[in-house]
Amino acid sequence: MKLLDVVGLNGVGHIKGFFTTCICELSISEHIFALIQQQLKLRQPVKRLWISDLTAESIATGFERLRDASEFEFLTQVARARSEADWLIGMNASRAFTTRHNTLLSVGRVQTPVLALIHDREKEIEAFQSQTFYDVWAEFTQDQIKYKGAWQGDRLTKPEEAEEIATAVRGKEGKITKYDTKQTKEYPFKLYDLTLLQREANAKYGYSAKKTLDVAQALYERHKVISYPRTNSNYVTEQNIDGMHKALRMLGTGPYAELVQQANPNLVHKQNKSVCNPSRVEDHHAILPTLKRPGTLSKEEQNIYDLVIRRFLSHFFPPAEYKMHTVMTQVDKHQFKTNIKELLSLGWKVVLNKADQDKGKKGKSSKKEDEEETDEWTDKKFEIDAGRAVDCVCAEMKEKATQPPKSYTEGTLLKAMESAGKQMENEELREVMKDAGLGTPATRAATIERLKKVGYIEMKGKKILITDKGKMAINLIRHAGVDLLASPEMTGQWERRLHQISKGEAAQEKFMDNVKKFTLSIIDKVRQQQPAPANAFGEETRNNRSGGKGNARSVGASGRAAAKGMGRTTSGGGSSAGSTVLAPSLRRSSATKTVRSSSDGQSDTLASQRQTLGSCPCSNCGGSIIEGRKGYGCSHYKQGCGFVIWKEYAGKQITETMLKSLLAKGQTQLLSFKRKDGSTVKARIVLDAPETGKLSVREDT
C-alpha cells in the first residue's frame, strides 16, 4: 500500500477519497506530513500530488504525474530547521529578557524587527523640526481656457520674497515658452495577493489585517466564493485562464452584470504577462472569484468580496488613456510650470465606484508630501495656442510647512514588512529577501496582533503608536548587544542559508548549531544588563507590577514545559532536535536598583529612557519632569504634585524639544495652526498654569 501526500492544495478537504493538507508554504506542508508519518509510525512508500489549484484539469494532471517523496526531502529539512530555530530564539530570548527585567517581554525573529520599524518611525516623527516655506501660484487665461502654474525656483523661506513675486506678475501678460504633450496609458493594478488585499481594505474600510484575513478566510471556507486567500502571488498560471473566463460568465447575471457586458474576454489570455505569469506563482495563484454565486454575506464580507470582484473584472478592460500637457509660462522674468492630465478614456477604471474614480484622478506623485502637486486633472478637452500670449489674472502666495513622516497604519506597516529586505545594504541578502520580507502573507496579521496583545503598540484611529513598553523593549534589545534581533538582516541571513539547505548546498545540522550558539550569546548578554526599574515600562505596567512578576514566573514555567517537549523527536528521519538550548535562571536584582553607567561611559538604556527632562515648575515641589505613556509628569506625583503636560494638544504632538521650551521659556517656537475656515495662522503653545501644566494657544502678533 502507498500513501499519497497531497501537497500544494488550497485548504483541507477530501479529493477522490484522499485526505489533503496544506499550509501556505510548501516546505511547511512537507514538515506537517513528516510529523504525521512520525506520529503514526508509517513506513509505506509515499507519492506526492503536486498541484497549485483545485481545477479539474489540474487535479487530473497531478494524479497522472505523481512524484516521489524523496524529491522533497530538503523541503522537510528547511521547514524543520525554520520551526526549531524560531522556537529556540523566541522562547529563550523572551524568557531571558522577561526574567532579567521582571516584566513579560516577548521577543521573536519577525515581531521584533517589525516593532523596530514602528519605533524608528516614531523617533523620526519626534525628532522632526517643521520648516515654513512659501509657494507662489498664478492663474492664466487664454480665451476660454484657464490653468494654474507653480512658480519655479529655489524654495522661498521669506514671505516678503514670495509676495514680491506674486505682485510682480499679477495682472501682467505672459508668454508660453514651452509646451509638450504626450499620450500615456494606465493599466489595471495587479490581482490581489493577501497582503495587497489587507492594505487596500485597511485604507478603504479601516479593517485591521487580521479582520481582512478572517473575512477572506470565511469567503473561502464557508461561502466558497473566492480562491485560497493566504497567497503571496499576484498572478495566475495557464491552467487558470479558462476558469477566469467561466467566472466572468458567472458574474454576467447579478449586481455586476452591467460591467460584464462591457468586458472584453479576449484581453485575458496566456500571453498577457500582467495576469498570467507562471514563474511568479509558487504555491498558490492570486485571489480569484470561484464559480459559486454568493448567498447572504455580511457587510464586511460583501466589502471584501467586492474588492476582489472589481480587481478581477478590471483585467477584462483596456487601459485608461490620458494626454499629458506640460506648459511653461513666463511672466516678466518668472517661470511657472503647469501639468495637465486630460482624460481620453476611462478604460478599466469604469469598474471602480465613483469615490474611487475621483480619488484616482489625483494619480500617483513622486513629490514629497510637503510640496503641493502641480498636476491638474480634467475630463474636458484642453487646447492652448503656444504662439499666443496669456493673461495672468491672479497670483497669490501660499504658506506651507514641511511635514513629518506619517505614523504607520496597518496597511502601510504591511507594505513595510513586505519590502523590509529592499533597504538592506548587503546585496546578497537583499536579493534573498526581495520576495520574502518579514513574515509571510499568512502570518503578518498575527504578528501585528501579537504586538498589540503584549502591549508594545496601540491604535489611535488608523495610526499605530508604540507604547513605553514597546520603546523600552527595543532599547533593551539593542543595548544588550543583540540588535541583530531587531533587524531584518537576521531574517535575510536565515533565508539565504535555508535556501541553500533546500537546494542541498548546506547542512541543516550546521545551521542549527549556529542558531544554538546565537541563542546562548543572547542569554549571556542579557544576564549582564542592569535590571529595568519598576516604572520603566509605562504607567499600566508600573501599577500592575505584581502581575508582571506572576507573568514572568508563568513564562518560565511554560518554557520548562516546552523544553521537555523539545527533548523528544520532532520530525521524521529518526533524528531529534539534539541538545536543546534553554535560558538558565538569570540572577534577579531589585527592580528599583539605581541605574549605573556602563564602562565605556555611556548610560544604561534605562537612564536614557527615563531621563529627567527638566525641573518641575511648581513652586516648592522640587520634583523632575519625566516621560509617561500619555504625557510628561512630575516625579513627585505620589507626593501630590498634579503637574502634567499631555503629549497631544491642539492637534500638535508635544515633543521633548517643545516640552523643554515650555519649561524653560513658558512657550514653544512658532507653529502653524489651521483655523476652522481652512486658513493658516502662526501661533505658539503657552504654559498658562505652571502649577498644573495647563496650556493655551497664543497667536503671534
Summary of the structure (lengths in Angstrom):
residues: 701
radius of gyration: 30.4
end to end distance: 91.0
largest distance: 92.6
contacts: 2155
relative contact order: 0.13
helix: 41%
strand: 21%
